Amino acid sequence: MIGDLFSVERALPEGVLYGLLSGQYSLHGGVIRDAGGQIIRHLIPAAESALNPFGFIESLPGLFNTYQLHNLTMMTEQLLAISTATMAMSGLGLAVSTLGFATLHGSLNRVEKTLKDMDQKLDWIKNFLDSERRARFLSALQDLDHLTADTHRREHILLSSREKFGEIAFHYLEQWKLTTDVMESMSFQHYYCAAFLAQAKCSAELEMYDTAIKEFQIGLHNWQNNSRTFIKNNFFQEQRSRFLLSSYSEIAPIAKIAGWMDFVYEEPRGYNWLDELRQEFNPESSIFSFLSWWDRENEPKRRRNEIAILDNLTQRNNVLQGFETQFRYFADREIRPSSLEQAIKPLLDNHADQDVLILTSA
């Protein structure tokens, strides 16, 4: 099957690289696509990393300043590194083809480990971990980890799970809207994201491709709206220009800040956002004096976590846009995601963990 759908390349062709650098093509998680949304290349990692879904990881600022590269070999390596870093900060797999039910199950287990390591005296953590709905969600994902080959039984499990995921997604979306706690919000958004992805994937496995695309689009729209509101209320409400302070320079390079602004305000203005932030910036204001003192004396960890959350949501949006492109690809080719997973798996088994497969449509 893989030969009918894809050919595997050793590197990104020169034309694709120049297309990315010129803006003709764009990188969305594991998908390079043109201005019309057509997939130019699929980028799939040879290994899935056990990543923290909350995004509390140390990212490499240099990966976001690669557009001044001159060497094509280095450029390929850096672009692949950006794609992998995007996956890391989103807490999701690079491609729908690698986003199996087991991967979703594992990502939720990492959420639970993070919460259990926190102060369990917090009522919302106890209620979250003890809820019946959460247990149903994990159980349904576990049932789908190893789907039976029996067609009738397989279809029954998928239909039943799809219905559960739709109900669960609605619940977590409503809980996410109601909470004001940052960590609680990040927990609910991750569960909501996993639920609507699982629902859409069930539909695609049932070959209900148009339904899968519609479910995914609705889920993505809700996720984007809530994420933007969450960022505005918690990080941009007071003095968003504080990210220009020197205390943020090492962990929030200009390219990152521009990316956050593009996502939150739905305007691809890039570095032009800096002029607006500079106009807002007033180092003599009381809030900036307070932030400078507070950051220097007490809060380097808070700054890192703040940046990590902004990265997580911004890069997750990037990855999810790549998913939409791939759901459309499955519909156009009338192939189930699991069929592609099975075809790609032997290729992944023969590569080192740090490798990235570059697939082009045959």
C-alpha positions, 0 to 999 in steps of 0.5 A, a space after each residue: 500500500 505504501 508504494 501506491 500512496 507515497 514515496 520516501 525521500 532522503 531529504 527535502 528537495 531544494 524547491 520545497 526548501 525555497 518554497 518554505 523560506 519564501 512563504 509559498 509553502 507553510 509548515 504545519 506540524 508534520 505537514 508541509 502544504 501550499 497556499 491552497 492547502 494541498 499537502 506537499 510533504 508529510 513529515 513523520 518521526 521515527 519515534 514518539 516521545 513521552 512528552 508532557 502534555 502541559 508543555 512544561 519542557 525546555 524548548 530551544 529558542 534557536 529553532 525559531 530563528 532559522 530563516 537566515 540559513 544559507 546551507 541547504 543541508 543544514 536548512 533541511 535539518 533545522 526545518 525537520 527539527 522545527 517540525 519535531 519541536 512543534 510536536 514536542 510543544 503541542 504534546 501531540 503526534 506529528 501526523 494523524 497517521 501516527 496518532 493512534 488510539 494508543 497514543 491518545 491514551 498515553 497522552 492522557 496517562 501523562 496528564 494524570 501523572 502530572 496531576 498526581 505529582 501536584 498537590 492532591 489536596 486541591 479539590 478539582 484534582 481529586 474530582 478530576 481524577 475520580 470522575 466516572 466520565 474520565 474512567 469511561 474515556 480511558 476505558 473506551 480508548 483502551 478498547 480501541 488500542 487493539 481493534 479486533 479483526 472481526 468486521 462486525 465487532 470492530 464496527 460495533 466498538 467504533 460506533 459505540 466509542 464514537 458516541 462516547 467521545 462526542 458526549 465526553 468532548 462536550 462535557 470537557 469543553 463546558 468544564 473548560 469554559 467554566 474554570 478559572 484555574 490555569 492548570 485546571 484549564 490546561 487539563 480540560 483543554 487536553 482532554 477535550 482535544 483528545 476527545 474530539 480527535 478520537 471521535 473524528 478518528 473513529 468516524 474516519 475508521 468507519 469510512 465516514 470521511 465527510 463526518 470525520 472532517 466536520 467533527 474535526 472542524 467543529 472541535 478545532 473551532 471550539 478549541 481555538 476560540 477557548 484557547 485564545 480566550 484563555 490566553 487573553 484572560 490569563 497572559 495578555 490581559 495586563 501588559 502583554 508587552 512585558 515579554 519585551 523585558 530583558 528577563 524574557 529574552 532568553 526564553 521568549 525570542 522575538 519569533 516566538 512572541 510573534 507566533 503567539 500574537 498571530 495565533 491569539 489575534 488571528 492575524 499573520 502579522 509576524 514581526 510587525 506585531 513588535 511595533 504595536 508591542 513597543 508602542 504599548 511598552 512603558 518601562 516606567 509604569 508600576 506594573 513593569 517595575 513590579 514585574 522586574 523586581 518580582 521576576 528577578 527575586 522570586 519567579 524564574 520558574 513562573 516565567 518558564 511555565 508561562 512561556 511553556 503554556 503559550 508555546 504548548 497552545 500555539 504549537 498545538 494549533 499548528 499541529 491541529 491544522 496539519 491534522 485537518 489537511 490529513 483528514 481531507 487527504 484520507 477522504 480524497 484517497 478513501 483510506 482509513 488512518 489505521 491502514 496508513 499506520 500499518 503501512 508506515 510501521 515497518 518503515 519506522 521500525 527500520 529507522 533510528 529514533 531521531 530520524 524523520 520520514 519524508 513522504 511525498 504523494 505517489 
